[in-house]
Amino acid sequence: MTSLALLTMAAGVTVGSQSDAWAATSATINASTRLQPIDGFGFSEHWRADIMRGSQGLSAQKQREVLDLLLSRSTGAGMSILRLGIDSGIQPTDPGGPNATPRYVWDRDDNGQVWLAQQAKAYGVNRFYGDAWSAPGYMKTNGSSANGGTLCGLAGAGCASGDWRRAYADYLVQWARFYAQEGIRITDLGFVNEPDYTATYDSMRLTPAQAVEFTKVFGPVANAAGHKVVCCDSFGWNQQKNYTSAIEADPTARNLVATHAGHTYASPVDGPLPTGRRTWMSEWSPNGTTWNENWDDGSGYDGFTVASAVHDALTKGNTNGYIYWYGASVGATRGLIQLDGDNYRVSKRLWAIANYSRFIRPGSTRIGATTSDAALKLSAYHNTDGSLTVVALNASTSATPVSFSLRNTGFTTGTATPYLTNGSNSTARQAPIAVSGGSLTATVPARSLVTYTIKR
């Protein structure tokens, strides 16, 4: 190895040199191995959008800076999915029963979420996922939008007020129709969030069998209005498997659900959900009680932890989409950005996701990426513009030279541009590396995340 390569490795800089190849770990990127298509990466601001818009003092200039960090494809994370929360605001009171004429109201704001959706659209986002934490309280067995309870009319959930299943389906589609009036097309629509968890805030319980039952009521209504049905956002990935299995076992429900979505609070991604439909990891942030900006401190609340979770979702779970919880929040937040009056702070969690979300675009396809080095976590993607994206997360405490063989990719020559995230870099562009003879050699610094964009 050259003295220059040793020096740059010691400095923690991503380098490329053909003279490193004799000591390099071998890795194969094989475009003939086609895996899952990618829908995108996203975040939510449910209950926080107004703060991002300035309700607690964030100025217009700082609002733009925060939006750039989350949505810009050149300087930020380039997120491509926005998850929106649906609450009881459009019909806060009982219209007089499930068969009464609905009395909808619309303030064109939805707690700041309309503004945020319009901002996201201006950045190029066209995937908007509306998800309901609960039906309005008057439609539920407990009479409240909070503390669980079940939708009246489902099996085992009889109510004196009657059967609210179709009224709730219409209610969800009407919420999406209001957004359409504001220029936002809701592409994906979910009727429940964490149906297996009772929270003191908005929450609603559904068993897997009840989820199947309501899917068969809601699905035709949502599909007729042009929305893809998402189910069921369980609070754990293994727990979501129960909901997915129940839906897949019912031939009617199976054809109505376009995307199976699960969270990873109760259990992490350890394999694919049992379906051939699209799957999303639709909400997660690591546990923690303090604001933490670090890249790699072993806390489980750091950027490296988030990068590992994204990698596992894509490679173990074969997920098509990945949606983090809060993009920006306040206090001891687990979000990517902390808002504080007219100030904000950025965590390495943001850049951990940015190394994936900015470069792996909607419509791309994950392709084969293998190596014998267990500490090198690799994934690769073929983008619709013909470029390749290779993401390498080095879990080793030593820098790792890697010789990448690009098979069946069409790249015998070209240029690979690395983007580095670690303790001292945040998706920072590095010197380009030449692709020659269908291969390239680069060094991935210790405990670092590097994304290579490969173009002709």
C-alpha positions in Angstrom: 0.0 0.0 0.0 1.3 3.5 -0.8 2.4 5.9 1.9 -0.2 8.3 0.6 -3.0 5.7 1.1 -1.8 5.0 4.6 -1.7 8.7 5.4 -5.2 9.3 4.1 -6.6 6.3 5.9 -5.2 7.5 9.2 -6.8 10.9 8.6 -10.2 9.1 8.1 -10.7 10.3 4.5 -12.3 8.2 1.8 -9.7 7.5 -0.8 -9.4 5.5 -4.0 -6.2 4.0 -5.4 -5.5 1.0 -7.6 -2.4 0.4 -5.6 -4.6 -0.5 -2.6 -6.1 -3.4 -4.5 -3.7 -6.1 -3.3 -4.9 -5.6 0.3 -8.5 -4.8 -0.4 -11.6 -6.7 0.7 -13.5 -8.0 -2.4 -17.1 -6.8 -3.0 -19.3 -7.7 -5.9 -22.1 -5.4 -7.2 -24.2 -7.5 -9.6 -27.0 -5.8 -11.5 -28.4 -9.1 -12.8 -29.5 -9.8 -9.2 -32.6 -7.6 -9.0 -34.3 -7.3 -5.7 -37.0 -4.9 -4.4 -38.0 -1.6 -6.1 -37.7 1.5 -3.9 -40.6 3.8 -3.2 -38.6 6.3 -1.1 -37.6 7.6 2.3 -39.6 9.9 4.4 -40.6 11.5 7.8 -43.6 12.8 9.7 -44.4 16.0 11.5 -47.8 15.0 12.9 -48.4 17.4 15.9 -45.2 19.3 15.0 -45.8 20.9 11.7 -47.0 24.2 13.2 -43.7 24.4 15.2 -41.7 24.0 12.0 -43.9 26.7 10.5 -42.9 29.1 13.3 -45.6 28.8 16.0 -42.8 28.8 18.7 -40.6 31.4 17.1 -38.8 29.8 14.1 -38.3 32.6 11.6 -39.0 32.3 7.9 -35.3 32.1 7.1 -34.7 29.3 9.7 -37.9 27.5 8.4 -36.3 27.4 5.0 -33.0 26.1 6.3 -34.8 23.3 8.2 -36.9 22.4 5.1 -33.6 22.3 3.0 -32.1 20.0 5.5 -34.9 17.5 5.2 -35.9 17.9 1.6 -33.2 19.4 -0.5 -31.5 16.9 -2.9 -28.4 18.9 -3.1 -27.7 20.0 0.5 -30.0 18.0 2.6 -31.6 14.5 3.0 -33.8 14.8 -0.1 -36.7 12.9 1.5 -39.3 11.7 -0.9 -42.3 10.6 1.3 -44.2 12.7 3.8 -46.4 10.9 6.3 -49.4 12.9 7.5 -51.5 12.3 10.5 -55.3 12.2 10.3 -57.2 13.3 13.4 -60.9 14.2 14.1 -60.6 17.8 13.0 -62.7 17.5 9.9 -65.8 16.2 11.8 -65.2 16.9 15.5 -68.8 16.1 16.6 -71.3 13.3 15.9 -73.4 14.3 12.9 -76.3 12.3 14.5 -75.3 8.7 13.8 -73.5 6.6 11.1 -76.3 7.1 8.6 -76.7 10.9 9.1 -75.4 13.4 6.6 -71.8 14.1 7.5 -71.1 17.6 8.8 -67.5 18.1 7.7 -65.4 21.3 8.3 -62.1 22.2 6.8 -59.8 25.0 8.0 -57.3 24.5 5.0 -54.5 24.2 7.6 -54.8 20.9 9.5 -52.4 22.0 12.2 -49.8 23.1 9.8 -49.7 19.9 7.8 -51.1 21.4 4.7 -48.4 24.1 4.6 -45.7 21.4 5.1 -47.2 19.2 2.4 -47.2 22.2 0.0 -43.6 22.9 0.9 -42.6 19.3 0.3 -44.4 19.3 -3.0 -42.3 22.3 -4.1 -39.2 20.3 -3.4 -40.4 17.5 -5.7 -42.1 15.2 -3.2 -45.1 13.4 -4.7 -45.7 10.6 -2.3 -48.0 11.6 0.6 -49.1 9.0 3.1 -52.1 9.9 5.2 -52.5 7.7 8.3 -55.2 7.8 11.0 -54.2 7.3 14.6 -57.9 6.8 15.6 -61.4 7.2 14.3 -63.3 10.1 16.0 -64.3 9.2 19.5 -68.1 9.0 18.8 -67.4 6.2 16.3 -65.6 4.1 18.9 -66.5 1.7 21.7 -64.9 3.9 24.4 -66.3 7.2 23.1 -62.9 8.9 22.9 -60.2 9.3 20.2 -57.6 8.4 22.9 -57.0 5.4 25.1 -57.7 2.7 22.6 -61.2 1.6 22.0 -62.4 -0.1 18.7 -64.4 1.1 15.7 -68.1 0.4 16.3 -69.6 -2.2 14.0 -66.5 -4.5 13.8 -66.9 -8.0 15.0 -66.9 -7.9 18.8 -67.4 -4.1 18.9 -71.1 -3.5 19.0 -72.3 0.0 20.0 -75.7 1.5 20.8 -74.9 4.3 18.3 -74.7 1.7 15.4 -72.3 0.5 12.8 -69.7 3.2 11.9 -67.6 1.2 9.5 -68.7 2.8 6.2 -68.9 6.2 7.8 -65.3 6.0 8.9 -64.2 4.9 5.4 -66.0 7.9 3.9 -64.5 10.1 6.5 -60.9 9.1 5.6 -61.5 9.6 1.9 -63.1 13.0 2.6 -59.9 14.1 4.5 -57.9 13.2 1.4 -60.4 15.1 -0.8 -59.8 18.2 1.3 -56.0 17.9 0.7 -56.7 17.6 -3.0 -58.4 20.9 -2.8 -55.1 22.4 -1.5 -53.1 20.9 -4.3 -51.9 17.8 -2.5 -52.8 14.4 -3.9 -52.8 11.8 -1.1 -51.3 8.7 -2.7 -51.5 6.3 0.2 -54.1 6.1 2.9 -54.1 4.1 6.2 -56.9 3.6 8.6 -55.0 2.8 11.8 -51.7 3.4 13.5 -50.3 0.8 16.0 -53.6 -1.1 16.4 -51.9 -3.4 19.0 -50.9 -0.5 21.4 -53.1 1.6 23.6 -51.8 5.1 24.1 -53.1 8.0 26.3 -53.2 10.1 23.1 -55.1 9.2 19.9 -55.1 5.4 19.5 -57.4 2.7 18.4 -57.3 -1.1 18.9 -57.9 -3.6 16.1 -57.1 -7.3 16.0 -55.7 -8.8 12.8 -59.2 -10.2 12.1 -60.8 -6.8 12.6 -58.2 -5.2 10.3 -59.1 -7.7 7.6 -62.8 -7.0 8.2 -62.4 -3.2 7.9 -60.0 -3.5 4.9 -62.9 -5.1 3.0 -65.1 -2.1 3.8 -62.5 0.6 3.4 -60.5 -0.8 0.5 -63.1 -0.4 -2.3 -64.0 3.1 -1.1 -60.3 4.2 -1.0 -59.4 2.5 -4.3 -62.4 4.1 -6.1 -61.1 7.5 -4.9 -57.6 6.7 -6.3 -55.7 5.9 -3.1 -53.5 3.0 -2.3 -54.4 1.2 1.0 -51.8 0.8 3.6 -52.1 -1.5 6.7 -51.5 -1.7 9.6 -48.5 0.2 11.1 -48.1 -2.2 14.0 -45.8 -1.0 16.8 -43.3 -3.9 16.0 -42.1 -5.6 12.9 -42.8 -9.1 14.2 -46.2 -8.0 15.4 -47.0 -6.6 11.9 -46.3 -10.0 10.5 -49.6 -11.2 12.3 -51.6 -8.5 10.5 -49.9 -9.1 7.2 -50.5 -12.9 7.5 -54.2 -12.4 8.3 -54.7 -10.1 5.3 -52.8 -12.4 2.9 -55.0 -15.3 4.1 -58.1 -13.5 3.0 -58.4 -13.4 -0.9 -60.5 -10.2 -0.9 -58.4 -8.2 1.6 -55.2 -9.4 0.0 -56.1 -7.7 -3.3 -57.1 -4.5 -1.6 -54.0 -3.7 0.5 -51.2 -2.2 -1.7 -48.6 -1.7 1.1 -47.9 -3.5 4.4 -46.3 -1.2 6.9 -44.8 -1.8 10.3 -42.9 0.0 13.0 -39.8 -1.2 14.8 -40.3 -0.1 18.4 -41.4 -3.4 19.8 -39.2 -5.5 17.5 -36.6 -4.7 14.8 -36.6 -5.8 11.2 -35.4 -9.3 11.1 -36.7 -10.5 7.8 -39.4 -9.7 5.1 -43.1 -9.4 5.9 -45.0 -12.4 4.6 -46.3 -10.8 1.5 -45.4 -10.1 -2.1 -46.9 -6.6 -1.9 -44.9 -3.5 -1.1 -43.6 -3.1 2.4 -42.6 0.0 4.4 -40.9 0.5 7.7 -43.3 3.4 8.4 -42.2 4.7 11.8 -39.3 4.5 14.2 -36.8 6.6 16.2 -34.4 5.2 18.8 -35.0 5.4 22.5 -33.4 8.1 24.5 -34.2 10.8 27.0 -31.7 13.5 26.0 -30.9 15.4 22.8 -28.0 13.6 21.2 -26.1 14.8 18.1 -23.4 12.2 18.0 -22.4 9.9 15.2 -21.0 6.9 17.1 -21.1 6.9 20.9 -22.6 3.5 21.7 -25.7 5.1 23.1 -28.1 3.4 20.7 -29.4 6.9 20.0 -26.6 8.0 17.6 -26.3 8.3 13.9 -24.5 5.0 13.4 -27.4 3.2 15.1 -29.9 4.8 12.6 -27.7 4.0 9.6 -27.6 0.4 10.7 -31.3 0.3 11.1 -31.9 1.7 7.6 -29.5 -0.9 6.2 -31.2 -3.7 8.0 -34.7 -2.6 6.8 -33.5 -2.5 3.2 -31.4 -5.7 3.2 -33.0 -8.0 5.8 -36.6 -6.8 5.4 -36.4 -6.0 1.6 -38.5 -2.9 2.4 -39.6 -0.7 -0.4 -39.9 2.4 1.8 -38.4 3.8 5.0 -40.1 6.5 7.1 -38.5 8.0 10.2 -40.6 9.4 12.9 -40.0 13.1 13.5 -38.0 15.1 11.0 -37.9 18.0 13.4 -39.2 18.3 17.0 -38.6 20.0 20.3 -36.9 19.3 23.6 -35.2 15.9 24.3 -36.4 14.8 20.8 -35.4 11.7 19.0 -36.0 13.5 15.8 -33.4 14.4 13.2 -33.5 18.1 14.0 -34.2 19.9 17.3 -36.2 23.1 17.2 -35.8 25.7 19.9 -37.4 29.1 19.3 -35.6 30.7 16.4 -32.8 28.2 16.6 -32.3 24.6 15.6 -29.7 21.9 16.0 -28.9 19.0 13.6 -28.1 15.5 14.7 -26.0 12.9 12.9 -29.2 10.9 12.6 -30.2 13.2 9.8 -27.0 12.6 7.8 -27.2 8.8 8.5 -30.5 8.8 6.6 -29.3 11.4 4.0 -26.6 9.0 2.8 -29.4 6.7 1.7 -32.4 9.0 0.9 -30.6 11.6 -1.1 -29.0 9.1 -3.5 -31.5 6.2 -3.6 -34.4 7.7 -5.5 -38.0 6.5 -6.0 -38.2 4.1 -8.8 -34.7 2.7 -8.3 -34.1 -1.1 -7.8 -31.9 -2.7 -5.2 -29.4 -5.0 -6.8 -26.9 -7.6 -5.6 -24.1 -6.5 -3.3 -22.0 -9.1 -1.6 -18.7 -9.3 0.4 -17.1 -11.8 2.7 -16.3 -9.0 5.2 -19.1 -9.3 7.8 -18.2 -5.8 9.2 -18.9 -4.2 5.9 -22.6 -3.6 5.4 -23.3 -3.1 1.7 -26.3 -2.4 -0.5 -26.5 -1.2 -4.1 -29.2 0.3 -6.3 -29.8 0.9 -10.0 -31.4 4.3 -10.5 -33.8 5.2 -13.2 -31.3 7.7 -14.8 -28.8 4.8 -15.3 -26.5 5.6 -12.4 -25.6 3.3 -9.6 -25.6 4.0 -5.9 -23.5 1.8 -3.6 -23.8 2.4 0.2 -21.1 1.0 2.5 -21.4 1.1 6.3 -18.1 0.0 7.9 -18.7 -1.4 11.4 -15.0 -2.2 11.9 -12.7 -0.1 14.1 -10.2 -0.1 11.2 -10.3 1.5 7.8 -11.2 -1.0 5.1 -9.9 -0.9 1.5 -12.5 -2.4 -0.8 -12.2 -3.5 -4.4 -15.7 -3.3 -6.0 -16.4 -5.4 -9.0 -19.3 -4.0 -11.0 -20.9 -6.9 -12.8 -23.6 -6.7 -15.4 -24.0 -3.0 -14.6 -22.7 -1.6 -18.0 -20.0 0.3 -16.2 -16.6 -0.6 -17.5 -15.5 3.0 -17.1 -16.9 6.0 -15.3 -16.6 8.0 -12.1 -17.6 7.2 -8.5 -18.2 10.1 -6.2 -18.1 9.3 -2.5 -20.1 11.0 0.2 -18.9 10.5 3.7 -20.7 10.6 7.0 -18.8 10.0 10.3 -17.9 12.0 13.4 -16.4 14.8 11.4 -18.2 14.7 8.1 -21.9 15.0 7.2 -22.7 13.5 3.8 -19.6 15.4 2.6 -18.5 15.0 -1.0 -15.0 13.5 -1.4 -12.6 13.4 -4.3 -14.0 11.3 -7.3 -12.6 7.8 -8.0 -12.1 6.4 -11.5 -13.9 3.3 -12.5 -11.7 1.2 -14.8 -12.1 -2.3 -16.2 -15.5 -2.6 -14.4 -14.0 -2.1 -11.0 -13.0 0.6 -8.5 -11.0 0.5 -5.3 -11.8 2.8 -2.4 -11.1 2.9 1.4 -14.1 3.1 3.8 -12.9 4.8 7.0 -13.5 3.0 10.3 -17.0 3.3 11.8 -18.1 5.4 8.8 -20.9 5.5 6.2 -19.9 6.1 2.5 -22.3 6.4 -0.4 -20.8 6.1 -3.9 -22.7 7.6 -6.8 -21.4 6.0 -10.0 -21.9 7.7 -13.4 -20.4 7.5 -16.8 
